[in-house]
């Protein structure tokens, strides 16, 4: 069972992701509402996969991804973004993001993407 860290500033999105993931056999080991907390929790929880929102207050997902990759170059981070974030998605992939999912997304696509890691 893969351990997942969910990072999103929207509580409803964290809850939605958690529900989808747990229903499909993933273990959600933590949640964070911004990039800074994501880095702290990544270091403590050492999840198998991180779902990382791009646009968040305090520290965005691309900055957090960069710090996580410095800490663990093998980190599996999937970026989640709204339409119109193509430049940030490109930056994230260049920094080491394993994939990206555009919001809104279908549950099957999320599960298929995470299962490939």
Secondary structure as UniProt FT lines:
FT   STRAND          3..7
FT   HELIX           11..23
FT   TURN            24..25
FT   STRAND          27..32
FT   HELIX           35..45
FT   STRAND          49..53
FT   HELIX           61..71
FT   TURN            73..74
FT   STRAND          77..82
FT   TURN            83..84
FT   HELIX           86..95
FT   STRAND          99..103
FT   HELIX           107..115
//
